[in-house]
Amino acid sequence: MLLVPGFGQSNTQGSFFEKTGLSLHRGRVVPHDKAINHLAKGAFLMKHLSLSGQVKGDHEWHTLYNYPELGLNFLYTELGYPEVLGKAFAFFPHIAFDLFSAPDFSMGHNQGIGIAYLTLPFHETTNPENAAIGSAVNIVYNMTLEARWVFTPNWTVYSGLSLTHFSNGRIKTPNKGLNIPAVKLGLGWNFSGNPAFRSAPEKNSYAMRPELITLISGGPSSTYPPGSSVSRRVSVQSTFHYPLNPKTGAGLGYDFFYSERKQSVGQDQTRSIWYNLHGLHIAWQQSFSKLSFIFHKGIYFHDKSNFNESLFYHRVGFRLNPFGGVVFHLALKTHFFQAENLEWGMGYKF
């Protein structure tokens, strides 16, 4: 039997949350585009507060993933260049998995995605130097690899490496985004004071069935230079997934893209021109019951008008299957490190 660390019973109020943690991340902006080289001014501290609890095995995926931890997080930082980048306030949920565990020591990784507010986005007159962030509201993504030492039933010290990313999905330009790698050190307090071990079942009854998902999605895409008109993107995609194991699957798919480009026809006047693009993608999917994380790597095989400079495209996001075959889709389409648009849509799983 596999031993899995737990955090005892719920606290006296019966809340799911059993732990809180406070950590500092010392990091710096690392430019990935020469247009934002001037924004990397030096190291700074990010303050990170978390509230979390371990799942209790109420659902099959809890035991399949060996009782992961779920939590809520608040992060604050000044980004190292306060007069141009301002400050960032971020809120996001996370899920944490153990890679190795023992009674007094464990290693694991966390993944979280949510919403961030940045106080000084680009403005053509008051803040033209901020070539990274074009809107106040952004998406934040945070991942951490950490080691944890349990010193008492209530207190845990942890340290590790983290990566934080801010971007708006090209809803508004500029949108080069900010990447912040950091070293993390923190202290956690366990409300229950009973870090017991739980045993996970060696087998489960997870269904492993191939599936075909077809959906339609769309979203806005802002263009350069900043302040230009926003164009529209529509896509129809169909993906066949084959399960590799109860948690992951791989597959192949087809994409039809219907993309708008605005063309100037006079002073303050534009017209819309629509382009058809076709692509094939390789798909990877990780499932958590009704919620799945997806990653696609695609190649355009028909782009007659050379709408995109890149031959390859990528898609990363989530799909929710709340009931029956209905599927809701939210993803970010990119060309390597350059976002094209956020995709919102729905479809059906066969």
TAJORA-V707638 format. One record per residue. OMEGA is omega in whole degrees, -180 to 180 (999 if undefined). Layout:
OMEGA ; OMEGA
This chain:
179 ; 179 ; -177 ; -178 ; 176 ; -179 ; 176 ; -179 ; 177 ; -180 ; -172 ; 178 ; 180 ; -179 ; 175 ; -175 ; -176 ; -176 ; 169 ; -179 ; 176 ; -178 ; 175 ; 176 ; 175 ; -176 ; 179 ; 175 ; 177 ; -177 ; 174 ; 179 ; -177 ; -180 ; -179 ; 178 ; -176 ; -178 ; -180 ; -174 ; -179 ; -176 ; 178 ; -178 ; 171 ; 179 ; -170 ; 178 ; -178 ; 175 ; -171 ; 176 ; -179 ; 180 ; -171 ; -180 ; -180 ; -179 ; -175 ; -178 ; 176 ; -180 ; 179 ; 179 ; 175 ; 174 ; 178 ; 178 ; 175 ; -178 ; 176 ; -173 ; 172 ; -177 ; 179 ; 177 ; 178 ; 171 ; 172 ; -180 ; -168 ; -178 ; 179 ; -178 ; 179 ; -179 ; 178 ; 174 ; -174 ; 176 ; -178 ; 170 ; 178 ; 170 ; -175 ; -180 ; 175 ; 172 ; 178 ; 180 ; 174 ; -177 ; -176 ; -177 ; 176 ; 174 ; -179 ; 177 ; -179 ; 174 ; 179 ; 177 ; -177 ; -174 ; 178 ; 175 ; 178 ; -167 ; -176 ; 175 ; 178 ; 169 ; -171 ; 179 ; -175 ; -179 ; -176 ; -178 ; -178 ; -180 ; -176 ; -171 ; -177 ; -178 ; 180 ; -180 ; -176 ; 169 ; 174 ; 175 ; -178 ; 174 ; -176 ; 168 ; -172 ; 173 ; -176 ; 177 ; 178 ; -178 ; 175 ; 177 ; -179 ; -170 ; 179 ; 173 ; 179 ; 178 ; -180 ; -180 ; 180 ; 173 ; 179 ; -178 ; 175 ; 179 ; 178 ; 179 ; 179 ; 171 ; 178 ; 179 ; 1 ; -179 ; 175 ; -180 ; 179 ; 175 ; -174 ; 169 ; -175 ; 170 ; -172 ; 173 ; -176 ; 180 ; -180 ; 178 ; -179 ; -178 ; -171 ; -179 ; -178 ; -178 ; -177 ; 176 ; 177 ; 178 ; 180 ; 179 ; -179 ; -180 ; 177 ; -176 ; -180 ; 179 ; 178 ; -176 ; 172 ; -179 ; 176 ; -179 ; 177 ; -177 ; 176 ; -178 ; 179 ; 179 ; -180 ; 175 ; 179 ; -176 ; 176 ; 0 ; 178 ; -177 ; 177 ; -177 ; 179 ; 179 ; -174 ; 177 ; 176 ; 178 ; 171 ; -178 ; 178 ; -174 ; 174 ; 179 ; 173 ; -176 ; 174 ; 177 ; -178 ; -177 ; -173 ; 177 ; 178 ; -179 ; -180 ; -179 ; 180 ; 178 ; 168 ; -179 ; 176 ; -167 ; -178 ; 171 ; 180 ; 180 ; -179 ; 179 ; -179 ; -179 ; 178 ; 179 ; 178 ; 172 ; -177 ; 173 ; -176 ; -177 ; 176 ; 176 ; 179 ; -179 ; 173 ; -179 ; 169 ; -173 ; 171 ; -175 ; 173 ; -171 ; 173 ; -175 ; -175 ; 180 ; 179 ; 172 ; -177 ; 171 ; 178 ; 169 ; -173 ; 177 ; 176 ; 176 ; 175 ; 176 ; -170 ; -176 ; -177 ; -179 ; -180 ; 176 ; -177 ; 175 ; -174 ; 174 ; -178 ; 178 ; 177 ; -177 ; -174 ; 171 ; -180 ; 179 ; -171 ; -179 ; 178 ; 179 ; -176 ; -178 ; 172 ; -170 ; 173 ; -176 ; 175 ; 175 ; -178 ; 166 ; -171 ; -175 ; -179 ; 180 ; 173 ; 179 ; 169 ; 179 ; 174 ; 180 ; 178 ; -179 ; -175 ; 179 ; 179 ; 999
